[in-house]
Structure formats: structure tokens, C-alpha cells
Amino acid sequence: MILIADSTVLYSALVYRGPESRVLFSGSHVFVTTQSNASEIYRIVTEKRGLKDSEALRLIESMPVLVVENSFIENEWKEAEELIGGRDISDVPLVALALSLPGHDGIWSTDKDFEAVRGRFRVWKTRDLLCGKG
């Protein structure tokens, strides 16, 4: 299964090592995220968690996640903005990725803002991935 991963679940997997970590490191899925999301995780772990730059980079590089360049999603930006920009502008890059990546199985997120795209994409919660619902 190819899942587009939101920064909230990736951050939780890396920092808290709970259920999200079990999903991320299970080896059962291919995860893809945006350069914007990786940058957001970096900012949070350096500013709010106090990690040094080198520690933050090591943490991010430990993620079994493909990170796509922002240039890959730029053609879908306008449609993504129309779909979710009114709810949360920071989610636009992930929706643009969902629009740019054919054949994926949905978005993995606990963010309720993604309910706005549920009719367009499957939105997976962590518990669904742990229970094998699908």
C-alpha cells in the first residue's frame, strides 16, 4: 500500500514512539510525503523539542519515507488550495501530492481537516492501519 503521510503522524512516530511508530516502521507500507512536511518536522523538533540541527536531520533521515520535492507538486497546487486551503493552508502541499501521485491508497493523518477531501481520497487513521481495516 502506498500512503501519503501527514507531518502530524510522522512527528508522532518519531518523537513519541507510540502507535504511529508501529505503523511507520512496520515495513508494510510505502510512505510518501512532501519537502514541506519534512521541513515542518525539522522546524518543530529543533524549535520546540530543542534538538540540534544534526540530531534533527538524523531523526528525519531515519524515517522510511520518500520525500518529494515541492516542484513535483506545483502543477496541482491550485486545485489542492481549492480543496483544502479554506480549512488549513498548511495542508495544501499534502493534497497537491495526493493529486500528483496516481495509484496511491490514500492519506494517513489524524488531522480532522482532511475530512474535507474524504470524498476524493481515502483518509486513513492510525487505528485503521493497525487493525488492517481497508
C-alpha positions in Angstrom: 0.0 0.0 0.0 1.3 3.5 -0.9 0.2 6.1 1.7 0.8 9.8 1.7 1.9 10.7 5.2 1.0 13.9 7.0 3.5 15.6 9.3 1.4 15.0 12.4 1.6 11.2 12.2 5.3 11.3 11.1 6.2 13.6 14.0 4.3 11.4 16.5 6.0 8.3 15.1 9.5 9.8 15.5 9.1 11.6 18.8 6.5 9.6 20.9 7.2 6.1 19.6 3.6 5.1 20.0 1.1 3.5 17.6 2.2 5.8 14.7 5.7 4.4 15.1 4.5 0.8 14.8 2.8 1.8 11.5 5.7 3.8 10.1 8.3 1.2 10.9 6.2 -1.9 10.2 7.6 -2.3 6.7 4.1 -3.0 5.4 3.6 0.2 3.5 5.4 2.7 1.3 5.1 6.2 2.7 5.5 9.4 0.7 5.5 13.0 2.0 6.4 16.5 0.8 9.5 18.5 1.3 7.3 21.0 3.1 6.2 18.4 5.6 9.8 17.2 6.2 10.8 20.9 6.8 7.9 21.3 9.2 9.0 18.3 11.2 12.6 19.7 11.2 11.4 23.1 12.5 9.3 21.5 15.2 12.0 19.2 16.6 14.6 21.9 16.6 12.5 24.8 17.9 10.1 23.0 20.2 12.0 19.9 21.2 15.4 21.6 21.3 17.2 19.1 19.1 20.5 20.2 17.5 20.5 20.5 13.7 22.5 17.3 13.3 20.2 15.4 15.6 17.1 16.7 13.8 18.5 15.7 10.4 19.4 12.2 11.7 15.8 11.8 13.1 14.2 12.8 9.8 16.6 10.7 7.8 15.6 7.7 9.9 12.0 7.9 8.5 11.3 5.2 5.9 9.6 7.8 3.8 10.1 9.1 0.3 10.2 12.9 0.4 9.2 14.5 -2.9 10.5 17.9 -4.0 8.0 20.8 -4.0 8.5 21.1 -7.7 6.8 17.7 -8.2 3.5 19.0 -6.8 3.4 22.5 -8.1 1.1 21.7 -11.1 -1.6 20.6 -8.6 -1.2 23.4 -6.1 -4.2 25.5 -7.3 -6.7 22.5 -7.2 -5.3 21.5 -3.8 -5.8 25.0 -2.5 -9.4 24.9 -3.7 -10.0 21.5 -2.0 -8.5 22.2 1.5 -7.0 25.7 1.6 -10.1 27.2 3.2 -9.7 24.8 6.1 -5.9 24.8 6.6 -3.5 26.3 4.1 -0.6 24.2 5.6 -2.3 21.0 4.3 -2.3 22.2 0.7 1.1 20.6 -0.2 -0.1 17.2 1.0 -3.3 17.4 -1.0 -1.2 18.6 -4.0 0.9 15.4 -3.6 -2.2 13.3 -3.4 -3.4 14.9 -6.7 0.1 14.4 -8.3 0.7 10.8 -7.3 -1.6 8.4 -9.3 -2.3 5.0 -7.8 -1.7 5.8 -4.1 -4.0 4.3 -1.5 -4.8 7.5 0.4 -3.7 9.9 3.0 -2.5 8.8 6.5 -3.4 11.6 9.0 -5.1 12.2 12.3 -5.8 15.8 11.3 -9.6 16.4 11.0 -9.1 19.0 8.3 -8.6 16.1 5.8 -12.2 15.3 6.2 -12.7 18.0 3.5 -11.1 15.6 0.9 -12.5 12.3 2.2 -14.8 12.1 -0.9 -11.8 12.5 -3.2 -9.2 10.4 -1.3 -9.3 7.7 1.4 -8.1 9.1 4.7 -6.5 6.5 7.0 -6.4 6.9 10.7 -3.6 5.1 12.6 -6.0 2.7 14.3 -7.3 1.6 10.9 -3.8 0.8 9.7 -3.0 -1.1 12.9 -6.2 -3.1 12.7 -5.8 -3.9 9.0 -9.1 -2.2 8.0 -9.1 -1.5 4.4 
